[in-house]
Amino acid sequence: MSLTCKNEKSFKLITLMKKVVNYFKETYDELINKVSWPTWNELQSSAVVVSIASLIIAAVVYLMDTAFSTVLQQFYRSFSDFFRIKNGYLLTEYSNIHSS
């Protein structure tokens, strides 16, 4: 490796580091001077709205889960009399009548 190649790599590394430092300086400046942060009262009211919305969504999901569970249990019970398992085999009322 020649000396110029090392210098070029060092120059590229220094340039990259300057860009990274500049990025963080600009980011800090934007967060401090350009972003409009909510007041404490705005923050509290937003938190209340989010909490209430979360509770409503949780209640809706619970009700849907309960409803589907009930419907599926009734559906499975309607077929439980028709299908039976005996000695590992699935038997129906039809096969029970004719296999005597």
C-alpha positions in Angstrom: 0.0 0.0 0.0 1.3 3.3 -0.9 1.4 6.4 1.3 -1.2 8.2 -0.8 -3.6 5.4 -0.5 -3.4 5.6 3.3 -3.9 9.3 3.1 -7.0 8.9 0.9 -8.5 6.4 3.3 -7.8 8.7 6.2 -9.3 11.7 4.3 -12.4 9.6 3.5 -12.7 8.6 7.2 -12.3 12.1 8.4 -14.9 13.4 5.9 -17.3 10.6 7.0 -16.8 11.5 10.7 -17.4 15.2 10.0 -20.7 14.3 8.2 -21.8 12.2 11.2 -21.0 14.9 13.7 -22.8 17.5 11.5 -25.8 15.2 11.3 -26.0 15.0 15.1 -25.6 18.7 15.5 -28.4 19.4 13.0 -30.6 16.8 14.7 -30.1 18.4 18.1 -30.8 21.9 16.7 -34.0 20.7 15.1 -35.2 19.0 18.2 -34.5 22.1 20.4 -35.5 25.0 18.1 -37.8 23.7 15.4 -40.0 21.0 17.0 -43.2 22.3 18.7 -43.6 20.1 21.8 -47.1 19.7 23.4 -47.8 21.4 26.7 -48.4 19.3 29.8 -52.2 19.8 29.6 -52.2 18.7 25.9 -50.2 15.7 26.8 -52.5 14.7 29.6 -55.6 15.1 27.5 -54.1 13.0 24.7 -53.2 10.3 27.2 -56.8 10.2 28.4 -58.1 9.9 24.9 -55.7 7.1 24.1 -56.6 5.2 27.3 -60.3 5.5 26.7 -59.9 4.4 23.0 -57.8 1.4 24.2 -60.4 0.3 26.7 -63.2 0.6 24.1 -61.2 -1.5 21.5 -60.4 -4.1 24.2 -64.1 -4.3 25.1 -65.1 -4.8 21.5 -62.5 -7.5 21.0 -63.6 -9.3 24.1 -67.3 -9.2 23.0 -66.4 -10.5 19.6 -64.3 -13.3 21.1 -67.1 -14.3 23.4 -69.7 -14.2 20.7 -67.6 -16.3 18.3 -66.8 -18.8 21.0 -70.5 -19.2 21.9 -71.5 -19.6 18.3 -68.8 -22.2 17.6 -69.6 -24.1 20.8 -73.2 -24.4 19.7 -72.2 -25.4 16.2 -69.9 -28.2 17.5 -72.6 -29.4 19.9 -75.1 -29.7 17.1 -72.8 -32.3 15.5 -71.7 -34.0 18.7 -74.7 -36.3 18.7 -74.2 -37.3 15.1 -70.4 -38.0 15.3 -69.0 -40.4 17.8 -65.6 -41.9 18.2 -65.3 -45.6 19.2 -62.1 -47.5 19.4 -60.3 -44.7 17.5 -62.8 -44.8 14.6 -65.2 -42.0 13.7 -68.7 -43.3 13.7 -71.9 -41.6 12.6 -75.4 -42.4 13.6 -75.9 -44.0 10.1 -73.0 -46.4 10.6 -74.1 -47.3 14.1 -77.6 -48.3 12.9 -76.3 -50.4 10.0 -73.3 -52.0 11.6 -75.1 -54.0 14.3 
